Amino acid sequence: MEKKIKNLSIVTLLLVVFSVFTYIEEHRRGTGLASGSDFIAGFDVAKVAKLVIKESKGRKVSLLKEGENFVLEDHYSYPASNEKINDLLYKISNIQVTQKVTEKRSSHKKFELTEDKSQIRVSGFDRTGSKTFDFLVGKKKRFNGNFIRFADKDPVYLSDKALYISGEKDAYIESDLIDLDEKDFSEVSLATAGKKLIFVKKGEDVFFKNSGSEVPLNKEKKKKILEFISKTQPVRFNDFRPIDHKELESLKFDLGLEIKAKNRMIYNLRYSKLKDDYYLKVSSKLENLPEKIIISEDDDKKKLAGVADILKAQKAVTKFNLNNSRWIFKIDKDDYEDVKKFVVDFKS
């Protein structure tokens, strides 16, 4: 009898231990993300100082915050687009999960969540260099989101929507340098090999400047210049290098295009060719900027509005040069040929 009681006590103890273990395990699992919760709890956009995005295809981009803006750290610190970075941060901060799929590490391969098979890996760092988040995006579930997990944890979750995050540098920059409508320009000049053509637009008419005089263009030539302006816009590039890059020291920018906008901004474009590649330098200035701007309380609204327009245009010029004048841009062959061909065709 005593032996039976002892055996029963042992069994009871084992059941208690098993029950406690089961409770702890279930409780541990229960602390995972619940359906409808944020994937990254307490995400603070202001604390993000660096983002590293890697694709399984090998592409990678590192976005580093300098001051108030981000730059492409591993691509000559080229300025990133504030709008595109904000979209990325918003997307990351709003990732929600619909369910916990599994906690088994062995499932990572199945859901393409191993480090070598995942579609994308996104890592965030604060200003001290400490990692604040690090997650992998796996395969997409049909009509749902993607399977995701934190890089240092096993649980696999399903996001509430498909996650499209790119590791390509072009996804985070603005490749359009200038984009003027036909109605926005007031003057265009082209220069190459000693030739210079200047066209002035006044209302609906276009004039050719020749030896100080302005000759109105006939309908055919007017159409030609307007079509040329439209064809040059937007001014777009497909790659970039610092202006002092050693590989580009031999470039001669002997083909020029200058576009004067109605807001008095003048865009200066200089083109060059090296073997089978084509390049562009850009800068901007303000037409007839006064040395001093003096206003008084007696000035009328028209004058004050004019001063405000000048200050606005000057701010745009400064921003344009800060973003673009430190670079040499690689462009398509057609963009170069269109400018060169126009000078020859119009003179003929």
C-alpha positions, 0 to 999 in steps of 0.5 A, spaced: 500 500 500 505 504 501 509 502 495 502 504 491 502 511 494 509 512 493 508 511 486 502 515 485 506 521 488 511 520 483 506 520 478 503 526 481 509 530 481 511 528 474 504 531 472 505 537 476 512 538 472 509 537 466 503 541 467 508 547 469 512 546 463 506 546 458 504 552 461 510 556 461 511 553 453 504 555 452 505 562 455 511 563 451 508 562 445 502 566 447 507 572 447 508 572 440 505 578 435 497 577 435 493 578 429 492 585 427 498 588 431 504 592 428 510 588 426 515 592 429 512 595 436 514 602 437 517 604 431 520 611 431 521 614 425 525 620 428 530 615 431 532 611 424 539 614 422 541 608 417 537 603 413 541 597 409 536 593 404 539 587 401 536 583 396 537 575 395 539 577 387 545 581 390 543 588 390 544 592 396 543 599 398 545 603 404 541 609 406 545 614 411 542 620 414 546 626 414 543 632 417 535 632 416 536 628 409 538 621 407 544 619 402 546 613 398 552 611 403 555 606 398 554 610 392 558 616 393 553 619 398 548 621 392 542 625 395 536 620 396 529 623 395 526 625 401 519 623 398 521 616 397 525 615 403 519 617 407 514 612 403 519 607 405 519 609 412 512 609 412 511 602 409 516 599 414 512 602 420 505 600 418 507 593 417 502 589 420 501 581 421 495 577 420 497 571 424 503 567 426 504 561 421 509 557 425 515 557 430 519 552 427 526 554 424 526 548 420 520 552 416 524 558 414 526 554 407 519 553 405 517 560 406 524 563 403 526 566 410 533 563 410 538 569 409 540 566 402 533 565 400 529 571 402 527 576 397 529 582 402 532 583 408 531 590 412 536 593 417 535 599 421 540 603 426 540 609 430 545 614 431 549 610 436 550 604 430 545 600 434 541 595 430 533 597 432 530 592 427 532 587 422 527 583 418 527 578 412 521 578 407 520 571 404 515 568 399 508 572 397 502 568 399 497 568 394 491 574 395 495 575 401 501 578 404 508 576 405 511 571 410 516 575 414 520 574 420 525 577 425 532 575 423 534 573 430 528 569 431 524 563 429 517 565 429 514 566 422 508 571 421 504 573 415 503 580 413 497 584 412 499 586 405 504 584 400 511 588 401 515 591 395 521 594 398 527 594 393 535 594 394 536 598 388 539 605 388 534 607 383 528 606 387 531 612 392 533 617 388 529 622 383 532 621 376 529 627 373 533 633 373 529 638 370 522 637 367 519 644 364 512 644 360 512 648 353 509 654 357 514 654 362 520 657 358 522 664 355 528 663 352 533 657 349 540 657 347 544 652 344 552 652 343 557 647 339 563 648 335 562 655 335 555 656 333 550 659 338 542 659 337 538 663 341 530 663 341 526 667 345 518 666 346 514 671 347 506 669 348 505 665 342 510 667 338 518 665 338 523 669 335 530 667 333 536 672 336 541 674 330 546 680 331 542 683 337 535 683 333 529 678 334 527 675 327 520 672 328 520 664 326 515 662 321 510 656 323 514 651 321 520 653 325 516 655 331 513 648 331 520 645 330 523 649 336 517 647 340 518 640 339 525 640 340 523 643 347 518 638 349 523 632 346 528 634 351 524 634 357 524 631 362 532 631 363 533 625 365 539 620 367 541 613 368 547 613 373 552 618 376 559 620 378 562 625 383 564 631 378 572 630 380 571 622 378 578 620 375 575 616 370 572 622 367 577 627 367 578 627 360 571 629 358 570 635 354 563 639 355 563 642 348 555 642 347 551 646 351 543 647 352 541 653 356 533 654 358 531 660 361 524 659 365 519 664 366 520 664 373 527 667 371 531 661 373 536 659 368 538 652 367 545 650 364 546 644 361 553 641 358 554 635 354 560 630 353 561 624 349 566 619 351 567 613 347 560 610 347 558 613 353 554 620 354 555 625 360 551 631 362 553 637 367 548 641 370 547 648 374 542 653 375 542 661 376 537 667 377 537 672 371 539 679 373 539 678 380 539 684 384 545 686 388 540 688 394 533 687 395 530 693 399 523 693 401 519 698 405 512 699 408 510 703 403 511 698 397 505 696 394 502 689 393 505 688 386 512 689 388 512 685 395 509 679 390 515 680 385 520 680 391 517 674 394 517 671 387 525 672 386 526 670 393 522 663 392 526 662 385 533 664 389 531 658 394 530 653 388 536 655 384 540 654 391 537 647 392 538 645 385 545 646 385 546 643 392 543 637 389 546 637 382 552 641 381 557 636 384 555 630 379 556 628 372 550 624 370 550 619 365 545 619 360 542 616 354 545 616 347 538 619 344 538 625 349 545 627 347 544 626 339 537 630 339 541 636 342 547 636 337 542 634 331 538 640 332 543 645 332 545 642 325 538 641 322 536 648 324 542 652 321 541 648 315 
